[in-house]
Structure formats: structure tokens, C-alpha cells
């Protein structure tokens, strides 16, 4: 058996390629137009339409721009739904810059605490490498948003509008990441030199001041109180003065985020269904709600999502948005591209195998705003509200086929009232702790 690619082997590869004239046609087409354009399976456009038997009315499409805040946008788009209904509004936006500020502040504290908890780990260890890889990236999960809301409340977008750095976070994140890695180096070196934990924590307080300063300079200072003014759909003007962020949340949104829990579908051998899971070193608010899920068969996720939407409430979900999807028309379908015939091969990994071998994981969070149920009451396509502006998809919305849901949807968030006691009991049980680098610990961006 040859271990190298010899000239003879290379010649054989070329000859076998040339034996099939379809290869040459495919090569010429892809060379000019690209893979997805040539593999596009046009009957899918006719089959997967933007029409639904259950469709919720939402405000204007939001736009996270050049930031990885999809998990925030999706959660705030769910929460604004309640405010719009309560205040009789056509549309409304909560401040994503406000939650970004406190997420970065809390993640910085979480990172430095993680460094203090791992001082005796070798710098070359996998754990330290993981912690240093992304100390305060934009991504997040539902439970992390709950921790922010519970601690800091929310504000209207008018009270803390977008800034350059909130809409394009790369510069801010780059410099803050550099500083946090420097801080990690200082703390670990000081520990090696014999400083006490009390001395190290004093250093950490100074470090957090630097982080706070950087955030204020980049995003502006978040409001402590503000005046909420709006005109409802009937033309009536309303004003509420001197609201705190927590008072605003309680009065105008009133959703108890702690009533909502995460369900995942991870069909891998190491994660049995009907068990609860958490992930080590994953979070933002130290004293906040831990990231926690119940792993269930995919049909259970669908049942819960449909039940919540039937009651008129949207559903936060996480998926691998880049797989078999198109921004043009906003279609997400496993048969959107006929890659098997284009490349004369098959792509045959299962969902579990894709998770195990790094081919797929949750990358993006969006909101289910509807579903189409067939004559037997089974879902065949899902209405998806994205946060990439109105130019992505169809006026900002995507349509997801049910078979795509099966393969690339990994997480949904639903109210506990839509779940059977069996699932709630599992959620309340002691979770199995997953490694920090487990694919189910991925962050939606």
C-alpha cells in the first residue's frame, strides 16, 4: 500500500476523473458559478414556501450587524413580543447594547475567576488553552441571557442605542481579549511567585476596573434610570419617568425568564436521552443561572415548540445555520443543494456523527414565529425570524423544512408548562457535567 502520492498515483487519479464526462461539465460550471449555485435543487424553492397555518405577528426585523449577538437578539425579540402586546405597539426594540455591556463585564469577571480556580493547571493543559481561546466572545446561550435579565433588567433601545462598537464588536473584543490574556498571565505568574489568594483578588479588582473603563469608552455608560415614552397603535402618547431597568422589565415585559428551560437534541452515545446536562466553565454571571439542558428525541422538541406557538408565543432556538441554507430566499432544507450528484459521492454522516467529529454544532440562535401543520397535524415547515436585517432571506424571515429541523436544530427554549412532569423532573435532577469543549457547549453567534 502506497503511503505517498506518487506521480503514477496522481496520473491514475486524473485518468479516472476524465473517464466520466459529467465531471468535466461539473468542473466547468463550478469554476464559473461556484458550488452552491451549481448544486441548487430548484424544486425545493417550489416545495418550501413562506406560508404557515400558525403564524405570529412580530415587529420589524432586527439587525445584529457585525456582531455575534444573535442569542441576545433572539431572546430580546421573544421578550419584546410581550411588551408590544401589553403596550399595543406595531413594533419595538429592546437595547441590545445594554445587554452587551453587562455580558462583557460579567464574562470578564467569569474568566478571571476561572483563571484563579485553575492556577495550578499547566499553561499547556487543554483546560487553560480552552479558557484562553475566547475569554469574552460575543456568543452565548439562553441561560446566560436569563442571568443578565435577572440581575440587570432591560431597557428600551432608545435608552441605550447602538454604538459603533456594539454593531461591530471585533475591535473592542480584540483589545479586551488581549488585556484579559495579559491579566491571566499576571495572575498565574504572581501565584507562582507566592502571592496569596487575597493578594491575587486585590489584583483582580484593579483588573476589573480596567475592563469597566474599556467598556464605557467603547459602548457608553448604561443608564441607571430613564424615561419611557411611546405612542401606541391608536395614537395615544404615554410617558413613564424615572424607571430603573429592573422596574421597566417587571412593569412592561413581566415575563419570568426562569419559567423557561432549554431542551436539546444531541443523539450521541455519550448523552442518553431524558437526562440533564451542564457544561464546565460555561457561563457569564458567576452567581447567575447555570447553563442546563434536558436531552430529548427531536420529536419532543417539536411538540413543545408547537404547543407554545399555538398559545401565541414565539420560541427561541439554536441551530447550525450555515448548513444547507441560503440567504437568497431564506431557505433551510437538507435537499437545497444536490451535492451528491455534483461531486459524484454521498454525504452520509448522521446527526450524532456530525457532532462527534466536529462537522456540526449550534452556531446561531433565531426565533420560531410560526409553523405549517399538514392535514394530519404534523409539521412540514417552520417560520424563522432572523436578526440579519431585512435583506437576508425573505424580508428578514427564513423558512425551515421539517427535515432540516431534524438534522441541524439542536436547542429550543420553552415554558415549563408545555412539558410533561417526566421532563421537568429530569431538568431538576443533578446534571451530568460535560467537558468545556463539548459540542453542546458551543455558543450561538
C-alpha positions, 0 to 999 in steps of 0.5 A: 500500500502506497503511503505517498502520492506518487506521480503514477498515483496522481496520473491514475487519479486524473485518468479516472476523473476524465473517464466520466464526462459529467465531471468535466461539465461539473468542473466547468460550471463550478469554476464559473458559478461556484458550488452552491449555485451549481448544486441548487435543487430548484424544486425545493424553492417550489416545495418550501414556501413562506406560508404557515397555518400558525403564524405570529405577528412580530415587529420589524426585523432586527439587525445584529450587524457585525456582531455575534449577538444573535442569542441576545437578539433572539431572546430580546425579540421573544421578550419584546413580543410581550411588551408590544402586546401589553403596550399595543405597539406595531413594533419595538426594540429592546437595547441590545447594547445594554445587554452587551455591556453587562455580558462583557463585564460579567464574562470578564469577571467569569474568566478571571475567576476561572483563571484563579480556580485553575492556577495550578493547571499547566499553561499547556493543559487543554483546560487553560488553552480552552479558557484562553481561546475566547475569554469574552466572545460575543456568543452565548446561550439562553441561560446566560441571557436569563442571568443578565435579565435577572440581575440587570433588567432591560431597557428600551433601545432608545435608552441605550442605542447602538454604538459603533462598537456594539454593531461591530464588536471585533475591535473592542473584543480584540483589545479586551481579549488581549488585556484579559490574556495579559491579566491571566498571565499576571495572575498565574505568574504572581501565584507562582511567585507566592502571592496569596489568594487575597493578594491575587483578588486585590489584583483582580479588582484593579483588573476589573476596573480596567475592563469597566473603563474599556467598556464605557469608552467603547459602548457608553455608560448604561443608564441607571434610570430613564424615561419611557415614552411611546405612542401606541397603535391608536395614537395615544402618547404615554410617558413613564419617568424615572424607571430603573431597568429592573422596574421597566422589565417587571412593569412592561415585559413581566415575563419570568425568564426562569419559567423557561428551560432549554431542551436539546437534541444531541443523539450521541452515545455519550448523552442518553436521552431524558437526562440533564446536562451542564457544561464546565466553565460555561457561563457569564454571571458567576452567581447567575443561572447555570447553563442546563439542558434536558436531552430529548428525541427531536420529536419532543422538541417539536411538540413543545415548540408547537404547543407554545406557538399555538398559545401565541408565543414565539420560541427561541432556538439554536441551530447550525445555520450555515448548513444547507441554507441560503440567504437568497430566499431564506431557505433551510432544507437538507435537499437545497443543494444536490451535492451528491450528484455534483461531486459524484459521492454521498454525504452520509454522516448522521446527526450524532456523527456530525457532532462527534467529529466536529462537522456540526454544532449550534452556531446561531440562535433565531426565533420560531414565529410560526409553523405549517401543520399538514392535514394530519397535524404534523409539521412540514415547515417552520417560520424563522425570524432572523436578526440579519436585517431585512435583506437576508432571506425573505424580508428578514424571515427564513423558512425551515423544512421539517427535515432540516429541523431534524438534522441541524436544530439542536436547542429550543427554549420553552415554558415549563408548562408545555412539558410533561412532569417526566421532563421537568423532573429530569431538568431538576435532577443533578446534571451530568457535567460535560467537558468545556469543549463539548459540542453542546457547549458551543455558543450561538453567534 
